[in-house]
């Protein structure tokens, strides 16, 4: 999160709660990880197409009596 005034924070959440990461060195590591994941992600259109294809395959597969 980029806050007014120039401060940047990261936020991490798990099953029991969340926490803000404030130390610039730690935030830098989180930013690098986020950017790496983001660069590997599909575009919005590609993601929607993939989900449609999976939903169609799942629908057709359910007629064969298999478990999901």
PDB file of N, CA, C, O and CB in Angstrom:
ATOM      1  N   UNK A   1       0.836  -1.173   0.000  1.00  0.00           N
ATOM      2  CA  UNK A   1       0.000   0.000   0.000  1.00  0.00           C
ATOM      3  C   UNK A   1       0.884   1.240   0.000  1.00  0.00           C
ATOM      4  O   UNK A   1       1.785   1.379   0.826  1.00  0.00           O
ATOM      5  CB  UNK A   1      -0.953  -0.004   1.208  1.00  0.00           C
ATOM      6  N   UNK A   2       0.616   2.111  -0.914  1.00  0.00           N
ATOM      7  CA  UNK A   2       1.311   3.398  -0.930  1.00  0.00           C
ATOM      8  C   UNK A   2       0.392   4.414  -0.251  1.00  0.00           C
ATOM      9  O   UNK A   2      -0.701   4.698  -0.741  1.00  0.00           O
ATOM     10  CB  UNK A   2       1.683   3.847  -2.406  1.00  0.00           C
ATOM     11  N   UNK A   3       0.832   4.945   0.851  1.00  0.00           N
ATOM     12  CA  UNK A   3       0.030   5.891   1.620  1.00  0.00           C
ATOM     13  C   UNK A   3       0.385   7.326   1.251  1.00  0.00           C
ATOM     14  O   UNK A   3       1.488   7.595   0.777  1.00  0.00           O
ATOM     15  CB  UNK A   3       0.228   5.666   3.122  1.00  0.00           C
ATOM     16  N   UNK A   4      -0.557   8.252   1.471  1.00  0.00           N
ATOM     17  CA  UNK A   4      -0.220   9.665   1.285  1.00  0.00           C
ATOM     18  C   UNK A   4       0.967  10.019   2.181  1.00  0.00           C
ATOM     19  O   UNK A   4       1.038   9.578   3.328  1.00  0.00           O
ATOM     20  CB  UNK A   4      -1.447  10.580   1.603  1.00  0.00           C
ATOM     21  N   UNK A   5       1.859  10.783   1.676  1.00  0.00           N
ATOM     22  CA  UNK A   5       3.047  11.143   2.429  1.00  0.00           C
ATOM     23  C   UNK A   5       4.249  10.295   2.063  1.00  0.00           C
ATOM     24  O   UNK A   5       5.348  10.516   2.572  1.00  0.00           O
ATOM     25  CB  UNK A   5       2.777  11.024   3.895  1.00  0.00           C
ATOM     26  N   UNK A   6       4.045   9.315   1.172  1.00  0.00           N
ATOM     27  CA  UNK A   6       5.156   8.539   0.655  1.00  0.00           C
ATOM     28  C   UNK A   6       5.475   7.244   1.373  1.00  0.00           C
ATOM     29  O   UNK A   6       6.355   6.509   0.926  1.00  0.00           O
ATOM     30  CB  UNK A   6       6.329   9.358   0.668  1.00  0.00           C
ATOM     31  N   UNK A   7       4.791   6.932   2.477  1.00  0.00           N
ATOM     32  CA  UNK A   7       5.074   5.685   3.183  1.00  0.00           C
ATOM     33  C   UNK A   7       4.440   4.502   2.434  1.00  0.00           C
ATOM     34  O   UNK A   7       3.311   4.590   1.953  1.00  0.00           O
ATOM     35  CB  UNK A   7       4.546   5.753   4.644  1.00  0.00           C
ATOM     36  N   UNK A   8       5.186   3.407   2.349  1.00  0.00           N
ATOM     37  CA  UNK A   8       4.688   2.198   1.705  1.00  0.00           C
ATOM     38  C   UNK A   8       4.664   1.080   2.735  1.00  0.00           C
ATOM     39  O   UNK A   8       5.632   0.875   3.467  1.00  0.00           O
ATOM     40  CB  UNK A   8       5.565   1.807   0.474  1.00  0.00           C
ATOM     41  N   UNK A   9       3.544   0.358   2.787  1.00  0.00           N
ATOM     42  CA  UNK A   9       3.362  -0.757   3.711  1.00  0.00           C
ATOM     43  C   UNK A   9       3.001  -2.002   2.928  1.00  0.00           C
ATOM     44  O   UNK A   9       2.509  -1.930   1.802  1.00  0.00           O
ATOM     45  CB  UNK A   9       2.275  -0.439   4.760  1.00  0.00           C
ATOM     46  N   UNK A  10       3.250  -3.132   3.539  1.00  0.00           N
ATOM     47  CA  UNK A  10       2.753  -4.403   3.012  1.00  0.00           C
ATOM     48  C   UNK A  10       1.799  -4.967   4.056  1.00  0.00           C
ATOM     49  O   UNK A  10       1.899  -4.636   5.237  1.00  0.00           O
ATOM     50  CB  UNK A  10       3.933  -5.416   2.692  1.00  0.00           C
ATOM     51  N   UNK A  11       0.878  -5.812   3.622  1.00  0.00           N
ATOM     52  CA  UNK A  11      -0.073  -6.433   4.533  1.00  0.00           C
ATOM     53  C   UNK A  11      -0.071  -7.927   4.273  1.00  0.00           C
ATOM     54  O   UNK A  11      -0.178  -8.361   3.125  1.00  0.00           O
ATOM     55  CB  UNK A  11      -1.501  -5.835   4.363  1.00  0.00           C
ATOM     56  N   UNK A  12       0.049  -8.709   5.322  1.00  0.00           N
ATOM     57  CA  UNK A  12       0.046 -10.164   5.220  1.00  0.00           C
ATOM     58  C   UNK A  12      -1.099 -10.704   6.068  1.00  0.00           C
ATOM     59  O   UNK A  12      -1.321 -10.258   7.194  1.00  0.00           O
ATOM     60  CB  UNK A  12       1.413 -10.767   5.674  1.00  0.00           C
ATOM     61  N   UNK A  13      -1.815 -11.663   5.515  1.00  0.00           N
ATOM     62  CA  UNK A  13      -2.951 -12.241   6.214  1.00  0.00           C
ATOM     63  C   UNK A  13      -2.858 -13.764   6.173  1.00  0.00           C
ATOM     64  O   UNK A  13      -2.449 -14.347   5.170  1.00  0.00           O
ATOM     65  CB  UNK A  13      -4.281 -11.756   5.595  1.00  0.00           C
ATOM     66  N   UNK A  14      -3.245 -14.393   7.276  1.00  0.00           N
ATOM     67  CA  UNK A  14      -3.301 -15.854   7.319  1.00  0.00           C
ATOM     68  C   UNK A  14      -4.592 -16.276   8.015  1.00  0.00           C
ATOM     69  O   UNK A  14      -5.494 -15.455   8.182  1.00  0.00           O
ATOM     70  CB  UNK A  14      -2.053 -16.447   8.052  1.00  0.00           C
ATOM     71  N   UNK A  15      -4.696 -17.524   8.419  1.00  0.00           N
ATOM     72  CA  UNK A  15      -5.932 -18.038   9.006  1.00  0.00           C
ATOM     73  C   UNK A  15      -6.306 -17.394  10.334  1.00  0.00           C
ATOM     74  O   UNK A  15      -7.484 -17.359  10.689  1.00  0.00           O
ATOM     75  CB  UNK A  15      -5.814 -19.508   9.196  1.00  0.00           C
ATOM     76  N   UNK A  16      -5.341 -16.892  11.062  1.00  0.00           N
ATOM     77  CA  UNK A  16      -5.626 -16.361  12.396  1.00  0.00           C
ATOM     78  C   UNK A  16      -5.585 -14.839  12.486  1.00  0.00           C
ATOM     79  O   UNK A  16      -5.845 -14.285  13.554  1.00  0.00           O
ATOM     80  CB  UNK A  16      -4.655 -16.928  13.372  1.00  0.00           C
ATOM     81  N   UNK A  17      -5.269 -14.157  11.402  1.00  0.00           N
ATOM     82  CA  UNK A  17      -5.233 -12.697  11.440  1.00  0.00           C
ATOM     83  C   UNK A  17      -4.318 -12.124  10.392  1.00  0.00           C
ATOM     84  O   UNK A  17      -3.902 -12.812   9.460  1.00  0.00           O
ATOM     85  CB  UNK A  17      -4.802 -12.220  12.795  1.00  0.00           C
ATOM     86  N   UNK A  18      -4.014 -10.864  10.555  1.00  0.00           N
ATOM     87  CA  UNK A  18      -3.159 -10.190   9.601  1.00  0.00           C
ATOM     88  C   UNK A  18      -2.196  -9.250  10.301  1.00  0.00           C
ATOM     89  O   UNK A  18      -2.315  -8.980  11.496  1.00  0.00           O
ATOM     90  CB  UNK A  18      -3.992  -9.430   8.592  1.00  0.00           C
ATOM     91  N   UNK A  19      -1.249  -8.767   9.535  1.00  0.00           N
ATOM     92  CA  UNK A  19      -0.286  -7.815  10.097  1.00  0.00           C
ATOM     93  C   UNK A  19       0.212  -6.882   9.010  1.00  0.00           C
ATOM     94  O   UNK A  19       0.253  -7.234   7.831  1.00  0.00           O
ATOM     95  CB  UNK A  19       0.900  -8.553  10.756  1.00  0.00           C
ATOM     96  N   UNK A  20       0.586  -5.698   9.428  1.00  0.00           N
ATOM     97  CA  UNK A  20       1.194  -4.730   8.530  1.00  0.00           C
ATOM     98  C   UNK A  20       2.704  -4.845   8.642  1.00  0.00           C
ATOM     99  O   UNK A  20       3.245  -4.989   9.739  1.00  0.00           O
ATOM    100  CB  UNK A  20       0.719  -3.288   8.851  1.00  0.00           C
ATOM    101  N   UNK A  21       3.374  -4.781   7.515  1.00  0.00           N
ATOM    102  CA  UNK A  21       4.835  -4.788   7.473  1.00  0.00           C
ATOM    103  C   UNK A  21       5.260  -3.369   7.137  1.00  0.00           C
ATOM    104  O   UNK A  21       4.850  -2.820   6.115  1.00  0.00           O
ATOM    105  CB  UNK A  21       5.399  -5.834   6.420  1.00  0.00           C
ATOM    106  N   UNK A  22       6.075  -2.776   7.987  1.00  0.00           N
ATOM    107  CA  UNK A  22       6.418  -1.367   7.840  1.00  0.00           C
ATOM    108  C   UNK A  22       7.879  -1.106   7.512  1.00  0.00           C
ATOM    109  O   UNK A  22       8.191  -0.114   6.853  1.00  0.00           O
ATOM    110  CB  UNK A  22       6.069  -0.648   9.084  1.00  0.00           C
ATOM    111  N   UNK A  23       8.788  -1.979   7.959  1.00  0.00           N
ATOM    112  CA  UNK A  23      10.217  -1.738   7.715  1.00  0.00           C
ATOM    113  C   UNK A  23      10.476  -1.710   6.215  1.00  0.00           C
ATOM    114  O   UNK A  23      10.107  -2.650   5.511  1.00  0.00           O
ATOM    115  CB  UNK A  23      11.097  -2.828   8.402  1.00  0.00           C
ATOM    116  N   UNK A  24      11.107  -0.644   5.712  1.00  0.00           N
ATOM    117  CA  UNK A  24      11.342  -0.527   4.266  1.00  0.00           C
ATOM    118  C   UNK A  24      12.038  -1.742   3.655  1.00  0.00           C
ATOM    119  O   UNK A  24      11.708  -2.139   2.537  1.00  0.00           O
ATOM    120  CB  UNK A  24      12.166   0.700   3.988  1.00  0.00           C
ATOM    121  N   UNK A  25      13.003  -2.346   4.376  1.00  0.00           N
ATOM    122  CA  UNK A  25      13.701  -3.513   3.830  1.00  0.00           C
ATOM    123  C   UNK A  25      12.731  -4.681   3.646  1.00  0.00           C
ATOM    124  O   UNK A  25      12.786  -5.392   2.642  1.00  0.00           O
ATOM    125  CB  UNK A  25      14.869  -3.927   4.753  1.00  0.00           C
ATOM    126  N   UNK A  26      11.842  -4.872   4.625  1.00  0.00           N
ATOM    127  CA  UNK A  26      10.871  -5.960   4.551  1.00  0.00           C
ATOM    128  C   UNK A  26       9.834  -5.691   3.464  1.00  0.00           C
ATOM    129  O   UNK A  26       9.463  -6.591   2.711  1.00  0.00           O
ATOM    130  CB  UNK A  26      10.180  -6.153   5.906  1.00  0.00           C
ATOM    131  N   UNK A  27       9.374  -4.456   3.390  1.00  0.00           N
ATOM    132  CA  UNK A  27       8.399  -4.091   2.354  1.00  0.00           C
ATOM    133  C   UNK A  27       9.009  -4.321   0.973  1.00  0.00           C
ATOM    134  O   UNK A  27       8.321  -4.781   0.062  1.00  0.00           O
ATOM    135  CB  UNK A  27       7.949  -2.607   2.512  1.00  0.00           C
ATOM    136  N   UNK A  28      10.278  -4.009   0.816  1.00  0.00           N
ATOM    137  CA  UNK A  28      10.952  -4.222  -0.462  1.00  0.00           C
ATOM    138  C   UNK A  28      10.920  -5.678  -0.891  1.00  0.00           C
ATOM    139  O   UNK A  28      10.724  -5.973  -2.070  1.00  0.00           O
ATOM    140  CB  UNK A  28      12.383  -3.750  -0.381  1.00  0.00           C
ATOM    141  N   UNK A  29      11.109  -6.586   0.050  1.00  0.00           N
ATOM    142  CA  UNK A  29      11.039  -8.018  -0.270  1.00  0.00           C
ATOM    143  C   UNK A  29       9.632  -8.410  -0.721  1.00  0.00           C
ATOM    144  O   UNK A  29       9.464  -9.165  -1.678  1.00  0.00           O
ATOM    145  CB  UNK A  29      11.457  -8.862   0.951  1.00  0.00           C
ATOM    146  N   UNK A  30       8.629  -7.888  -0.020  1.00  0.00           N
ATOM    147  CA  UNK A  30       7.237  -8.184  -0.383  1.00  0.00           C
ATOM    148  C   UNK A  30       6.911  -7.628  -1.768  1.00  0.00           C
ATOM    149  O   UNK A  30       6.217  -8.277  -2.550  1.00  0.00           O
ATOM    150  CB  UNK A  30       6.266  -7.597   0.667  1.00  0.00           C
ATOM    151  N   UNK A  31       7.407  -6.440  -2.069  1.00  0.00           N
ATOM    152  CA  UNK A  31       7.153  -5.838  -3.385  1.00  0.00           C
ATOM    153  C   UNK A  31       7.771  -6.701  -4.481  1.00  0.00           C
ATOM    154  O   UNK A  31       7.134  -6.945  -5.506  1.00  0.00           O
ATOM    155  CB  UNK A  31       7.720  -4.393  -3.451  1.00  0.00           C
ATOM    156  N   UNK A  32       8.992  -7.160  -4.280  1.00  0.00           N
ATOM    157  CA  UNK A  32       9.639  -8.025  -5.272  1.00  0.00           C
ATOM    158  C   UNK A  32       8.836  -9.312  -5.504  1.00  0.00           C
ATOM    159  O   UNK A  32       8.644  -9.733  -6.645  1.00  0.00           O
ATOM    160  CB  UNK A  32      11.067  -8.373  -4.819  1.00  0.00           C
ATOM    161  N   UNK A  33       8.372  -9.928  -4.417  1.00  0.00           N
ATOM    162  CA  UNK A  33       7.564 -11.152  -4.548  1.00  0.00           C
ATOM    163  C   UNK A  33       6.273 -10.874  -5.291  1.00  0.00           C
ATOM    164  O   UNK A  33       5.892 -11.631  -6.184  1.00  0.00           O
ATOM    165  CB  UNK A  33       7.253 -11.747  -3.169  1.00  0.00           C
ATOM    166  N   UNK A  34       5.591  -9.786  -4.927  1.00  0.00           N
ATOM    167  CA  UNK A  34       4.331  -9.426  -5.572  1.00  0.00           C
ATOM    168  C   UNK A  34       4.537  -9.188  -7.070  1.00  0.00           C
ATOM    169  O   UNK A  34       3.764  -9.681  -7.891  1.00  0.00           O
ATOM    170  CB  UNK A  34       3.728  -8.172  -4.911  1.00  0.00           C
ATOM    171  N   UNK A  35       5.564  -8.444  -7.418  1.00  0.00           N
ATOM    172  CA  UNK A  35       5.828  -8.142  -8.825  1.00  0.00           C
ATOM    173  C   UNK A  35       6.161  -9.411  -9.608  1.00  0.00           C
ATOM    174  O   UNK A  35       5.766  -9.552 -10.766  1.00  0.00           O
ATOM    175  CB  UNK A  35       6.977  -7.132  -8.948  1.00  0.00           C
ATOM    176  N   UNK A  36       6.885 -10.330  -8.977  1.00  0.00           N
ATOM    177  CA  UNK A  36       7.206 -11.592  -9.633  1.00  0.00           C
ATOM    178  C   UNK A  36       5.941 -12.403  -9.910  1.00  0.00           C
ATOM    179  O   UNK A  36       5.770 -12.934 -11.008  1.00  0.00           O
ATOM    180  CB  UNK A  36       8.179 -12.405  -8.772  1.00  0.00           C
ATOM    181  N   UNK A  37       5.072 -12.495  -8.935  1.00  0.00           N
ATOM    182  CA  UNK A  37       3.808 -13.223  -9.113  1.00  0.00           C
ATOM    183  C   UNK A  37       2.957 -12.534 -10.167  1.00  0.00           C
ATOM    184  O   UNK A  37       2.399 -13.189 -11.047  1.00  0.00           O
ATOM    185  CB  UNK A  37       3.033 -13.321  -7.775  1.00  0.00           C
ATOM    186  N   UNK A  38       2.857 -11.215 -10.079  1.00  0.00           N
ATOM    187  CA  UNK A  38       2.041 -10.449 -11.024  1.00  0.00           C
ATOM    188  C   UNK A  38       2.526 -10.637 -12.457  1.00  0.00           C
ATOM    189  O   UNK A  38       1.717 -10.722 -13.381  1.00  0.00           O
ATOM    190  CB  UNK A  38       2.058  -8.964 -10.658  1.00  0.00           C
ATOM    191  N   UNK A  39       3.842 -10.702 -12.645  1.00  0.00           N
ATOM    192  CA  UNK A  39       4.374 -10.834 -14.000  1.00  0.00           C
ATOM    193  C   UNK A  39       4.093 -12.216 -14.587  1.00  0.00           C
ATOM    194  O   UNK A  39       4.121 -12.389 -15.805  1.00  0.00           O
ATOM    195  CB  UNK A  39       5.875 -10.565 -14.003  1.00  0.00           C
ATOM    196  N   UNK A  40       3.822 -13.197 -13.732  1.00  0.00           N
ATOM    197  CA  UNK A  40       3.516 -14.548 -14.194  1.00  0.00           C
ATOM    198  C   UNK A  40       2.029 -14.791 -14.400  1.00  0.00           C
ATOM    199  O   UNK A  40       1.638 -15.808 -14.973  1.00  0.00           O
ATOM    200  CB  UNK A  40       4.050 -15.548 -13.217  1.00  0.00           C
ATOM    201  N   UNK A  41       1.207 -13.872 -13.941  1.00  0.00           N
ATOM    202  CA  UNK A  41      -0.246 -14.055 -13.986  1.00  0.00           C
ATOM    203  C   UNK A  41      -0.789 -13.878 -15.401  1.00  0.00           C
ATOM    204  O   UNK A  41      -0.216 -13.170 -16.229  1.00  0.00           O
ATOM    205  CB  UNK A  41      -0.934 -13.069 -13.039  1.00  0.00           C
ATOM    206  N   UNK A  42      -1.908 -14.543 -15.648  1.00  0.00           N
ATOM    207  CA  UNK A  42      -2.611 -14.348 -16.913  1.00  0.00           C
ATOM    208  C   UNK A  42      -3.276 -12.982 -16.923  1.00  0.00           C
ATOM    209  O   UNK A  42      -3.512 -12.392 -15.868  1.00  0.00           O
ATOM    210  CB  UNK A  42      -3.655 -15.462 -17.143  1.00  0.00           C
ATOM    211  N   UNK A  43      -3.579 -12.482 -18.111  1.00  0.00           N
ATOM    212  CA  UNK A  43      -4.340 -11.238 -18.219  1.00  0.00           C
ATOM    213  C   UNK A  43      -5.772 -11.503 -17.742  1.00  0.00           C
ATOM    214  O   UNK A  43      -6.164 -12.655 -17.556  1.00  0.00           O
ATOM    215  CB  UNK A  43      -4.327 -10.691 -19.693  1.00  0.00           C
ATOM    216  N   UNK A  44      -6.534 -10.454 -17.548  1.00  0.00           N
ATOM    217  CA  UNK A  44      -7.935 -10.589 -17.138  1.00  0.00           C
ATOM    218  C   UNK A  44      -8.695 -11.419 -18.164  1.00  0.00           C
ATOM    219  O   UNK A  44      -9.442 -12.326 -17.796  1.00  0.00           O
ATOM    220  CB  UNK A  44      -8.599  -9.197 -16.968  1.00  0.00           C
ATOM    221  N   UNK A  45      -8.514 -11.123 -19.431  1.00  0.00           N
ATOM    222  CA  UNK A  45      -9.210 -11.863 -20.487  1.00  0.00           C
ATOM    223  C   UNK A  45      -8.788 -13.334 -20.501  1.00  0.00           C
ATOM    224  O   UNK A  45      -9.635 -14.221 -20.609  1.00  0.00           O
ATOM    225  CB  UNK A  45      -8.933 -11.224 -21.858  1.00  0.00           C
ATOM    226  N   UNK A  46      -7.484 -13.594 -20.391  1.00  0.00           N
ATOM    227  CA  UNK A  46      -7.005 -14.979 -20.388  1.00  0.00           C
ATOM    228  C   UNK A  46      -7.534 -15.743 -19.173  1.00  0.00           C
ATOM    229  O   UNK A  46      -7.884 -16.918 -19.281  1.00  0.00           O
ATOM    230  CB  UNK A  46      -5.469 -15.012 -20.402  1.00  0.00           C
ATOM    231  N   UNK A  47      -7.592 -15.077 -18.024  1.00  0.00           N
ATOM    232  CA  UNK A  47      -8.128 -15.708 -16.816  1.00  0.00           C
ATOM    233  C   UNK A  47      -9.598 -16.065 -16.997  1.00  0.00           C
ATOM    234  O   UNK A  47     -10.021 -17.166 -16.647  1.00  0.00           O
ATOM    235  CB  UNK A  47      -7.955 -14.783 -15.603  1.00  0.00           C
ATOM    236  N   UNK A  48     -10.375 -15.133 -17.545  1.00  0.00           N
ATOM    237  CA  UNK A  48     -11.801 -15.393 -17.774  1.00  0.00           C
ATOM    238  C   UNK A  48     -11.987 -16.541 -18.753  1.00  0.00           C
ATOM    239  O   UNK A  48     -12.839 -17.403 -18.539  1.00  0.00           O
ATOM    240  CB  UNK A  48     -12.506 -14.131 -18.301  1.00  0.00           C
ATOM    241  N   UNK A  49     -11.202 -16.564 -19.824  1.00  0.00           N
ATOM    242  CA  UNK A  49     -11.283 -17.658 -20.802  1.00  0.00           C
ATOM    243  C   UNK A  49     -10.953 -18.997 -20.157  1.00  0.00           C
ATOM    244  O   UNK A  49     -11.636 -19.991 -20.402  1.00  0.00           O
ATOM    245  CB  UNK A  49     -10.333 -17.397 -21.979  1.00  0.00           C
ATOM    246  N   UNK A  50      -9.913 -19.027 -19.335  1.00  0.00           N
ATOM    247  CA  UNK A  50      -9.524 -20.253 -18.658  1.00  0.00           C
ATOM    248  C   UNK A  50     -10.636 -20.742 -17.730  1.00  0.00           C
ATOM    249  O   UNK A  50     -10.958 -21.930 -17.715  1.00  0.00           O
ATOM    250  CB  UNK A  50      -8.232 -20.036 -17.869  1.00  0.00           C
ATOM    251  N   UNK A  51     -11.219 -19.831 -16.963  1.00  0.00           N
ATOM    252  CA  UNK A  51     -12.297 -20.218 -16.062  1.00  0.00           C
ATOM    253  C   UNK A  51     -13.512 -20.741 -16.830  1.00  0.00           C
ATOM    254  O   UNK A  51     -14.139 -21.716 -16.415  1.00  0.00           O
ATOM    255  CB  UNK A  51     -12.700 -19.035 -15.191  1.00  0.00           C
ATOM    256  N   UNK A  52     -13.840 -20.096 -17.944  1.00  0.00           N
ATOM    257  CA  UNK A  52     -14.961 -20.592 -18.766  1.00  0.00           C
ATOM    258  C   UNK A  52     -14.686 -22.001 -19.276  1.00  0.00           C
ATOM    259  O   UNK A  52     -15.566 -22.861 -19.250  1.00  0.00           O
ATOM    260  CB  UNK A  52     -15.218 -19.647 -19.957  1.00  0.00           C
ATOM    261  N   UNK A  53     -13.461 -22.233 -19.739  1.00  0.00           N
ATOM    262  CA  UNK A  53     -13.094 -23.545 -20.261  1.00  0.00           C
ATOM    263  C   UNK A  53     -13.166 -24.611 -19.158  1.00  0.00           C
ATOM    264  O   UNK A  53     -13.662 -25.713 -19.392  1.00  0.00           O
ATOM    265  CB  UNK A  53     -11.678 -23.499 -20.871  1.00  0.00           C
ATOM    266  N   UNK A  54     -12.678 -24.287 -17.975  1.00  0.00           N
ATOM    267  CA  UNK A  54     -12.722 -25.225 -16.857  1.00  0.00           C
ATOM    268  C   UNK A  54     -14.168 -25.512 -16.463  1.00  0.00           C
ATOM    269  O   UNK A  54     -14.531 -26.660 -16.208  1.00  0.00           O
ATOM    270  CB  UNK A  54     -11.936 -24.669 -15.653  1.00  0.00           C
ATOM    271  N   UNK A  55     -14.986 -24.472 -16.414  1.00  0.00           N
ATOM    272  CA  UNK A  55     -16.390 -24.672 -16.050  1.00  0.00           C
ATOM    273  C   UNK A  55     -17.097 -25.546 -17.079  1.00  0.00           C
ATOM    274  O   UNK A  55     -17.904 -26.402 -16.713  1.00  0.00           O
ATOM    275  CB  UNK A  55     -17.111 -23.320 -15.920  1.00  0.00           C
ATOM    276  N   UNK A  56     -16.808 -25.344 -18.340  1.00  0.00           N
ATOM    277  CA  UNK A  56     -17.420 -26.143 -19.398  1.00  0.00           C
ATOM    278  C   UNK A  56     -16.967 -27.602 -19.274  1.00  0.00           C
ATOM    279  O   UNK A  56     -17.790 -28.512 -19.369  1.00  0.00           O
ATOM    280  CB  UNK A  56     -17.057 -25.573 -20.797  1.00  0.00           C
ATOM    281  N   UNK A  57     -15.678 -27.831 -19.066  1.00  0.00           N
ATOM    282  CA  UNK A  57     -15.153 -29.188 -18.914  1.00  0.00           C
ATOM    283  C   UNK A  57     -15.748 -29.870 -17.693  1.00  0.00           C
ATOM    284  O   UNK A  57     -16.092 -31.051 -17.748  1.00  0.00           O
ATOM    285  CB  UNK A  57     -13.627 -29.165 -18.809  1.00  0.00           C
ATOM    286  N   UNK A  58     -15.874 -29.134 -16.585  1.00  0.00           N
ATOM    287  CA  UNK A  58     -16.428 -29.691 -15.364  1.00  0.00           C
ATOM    288  C   UNK A  58     -17.893 -30.067 -15.576  1.00  0.00           C
ATOM    289  O   UNK A  58     -18.336 -31.118 -15.113  1.00  0.00           O
ATOM    290  CB  UNK A  58     -16.288 -28.692 -14.201  1.00  0.00           C
ATOM    291  N   UNK A  59     -18.634 -29.228 -16.264  1.00  0.00           N
ATOM    292  CA  UNK A  59     -20.048 -29.495 -16.524  1.00  0.00           C
ATOM    293  C   UNK A  59     -20.203 -30.751 -17.356  1.00  0.00           C
ATOM    294  O   UNK A  59     -21.049 -31.595 -17.059  1.00  0.00           O
ATOM    295  CB  UNK A  59     -20.706 -28.306 -17.232  1.00  0.00           C
ATOM    296  N   UNK A  60     -19.398 -30.881 -18.389  1.00  0.00           N
ATOM    297  CA  UNK A  60     -19.481 -32.068 -19.255  1.00  0.00           C
ATOM    298  C   UNK A  60     -18.979 -33.302 -18.520  1.00  0.00           C
ATOM    299  O   UNK A  60     -19.495 -34.401 -18.724  1.00  0.00           O
ATOM    300  CB  UNK A  60     -18.668 -31.858 -20.551  1.00  0.00           C
ATOM    301  N   UNK A  61     -17.982 -33.128 -17.671  1.00  0.00           N
ATOM    302  CA  UNK A  61     -17.447 -34.262 -16.917  1.00  0.00           C
ATOM    303  C   UNK A  61     -18.408 -34.788 -15.882  1.00  0.00           C
ATOM    304  O   UNK A  61     -18.343 -35.967 -15.534  1.00  0.00           O
ATOM    305  CB  UNK A  61     -16.170 -33.877 -16.249  1.00  0.00           C
ATOM    306  N   UNK A  62     -19.314 -33.943 -15.368  1.00  0.00           N
ATOM    307  CA  UNK A  62     -20.239 -34.391 -14.332  1.00  0.00           C
ATOM    308  C   UNK A  62     -21.271 -35.358 -14.860  1.00  0.00           C
ATOM    309  O   UNK A  62     -21.884 -36.076 -14.070  1.00  0.00           O
ATOM    310  CB  UNK A  62     -20.927 -33.216 -13.710  1.00  0.00           C
ATOM    311  N   UNK A  63     -21.495 -35.410 -16.191  1.00  0.00           N
ATOM    312  CA  UNK A  63     -22.448 -36.336 -16.781  1.00  0.00           C
ATOM    313  C   UNK A  63     -21.923 -37.767 -16.776  1.00  0.00           C
ATOM    314  O   UNK A  63     -22.690 -38.700 -17.014  1.00  0.00           O
ATOM    315  CB  UNK A  63     -22.778 -35.912 -18.197  1.00  0.00           C
ATOM    316  N   UNK A  64     -20.642 -37.956 -16.513  1.00  0.00           N
ATOM    317  CA  UNK A  64     -20.046 -39.283 -16.575  1.00  0.00           C
ATOM    318  C   UNK A  64     -20.026 -39.977 -15.220  1.00  0.00           C
ATOM    319  O   UNK A  64     -19.468 -41.067 -15.090  1.00  0.00           O
ATOM    320  CB  UNK A  64     -18.646 -39.191 -17.118  1.00  0.00           C
ATOM    321  N   UNK A  65     -20.629 -39.356 -14.210  1.00  0.00           N
ATOM    322  CA  UNK A  65     -20.713 -39.994 -12.902  1.00  0.00           C
ATOM    323  C   UNK A  65     -19.444 -39.914 -12.076  1.00  0.00           C
ATOM    324  O   UNK A  65     -19.361 -40.556 -11.029  1.00  0.00           O
ATOM    325  CB  UNK A  65     -21.078 -41.407 -13.074  1.00  0.00           C
ATOM    326  N   UNK A  66     -18.456 -39.148 -12.507  1.00  0.00           N
ATOM    327  CA  UNK A  66     -17.217 -39.024 -11.755  1.00  0.00           C
ATOM    328  C   UNK A  66     -17.371 -38.057 -10.598  1.00  0.00           C
ATOM    329  O   UNK A  66     -18.261 -37.207 -10.598  1.00  0.00           O
ATOM    330  CB  UNK A  66     -16.089 -38.573 -12.662  1.00  0.00           C
ATOM    331  N   UNK A  67     -16.492 -38.194  -9.606  1.00  0.00           N
ATOM    332  CA  UNK A  67     -16.511 -37.273  -8.486  1.00  0.00           C
ATOM    333  C   UNK A  67     -15.598 -36.103  -8.785  1.00  0.00           C
ATOM    334  O   UNK A  67     -14.559 -36.271  -9.424  1.00  0.00           O
ATOM    335  CB  UNK A  67     -16.093 -37.975  -7.186  1.00  0.00           C
ATOM    336  N   UNK A  68     -15.975 -34.920  -8.328  1.00  0.00           N
ATOM    337  CA  UNK A  68     -15.149 -33.730  -8.533  1.00  0.00           C
ATOM    338  C   UNK A  68     -14.104 -33.626  -7.472  1.00  0.00           C
ATOM    339  O   UNK A  68     -13.310 -32.685  -7.477  1.00  0.00           O
ATOM    340  CB  UNK A  68     -15.995 -32.474  -8.549  1.00  0.00           C
TER     341      UNK A  68
END
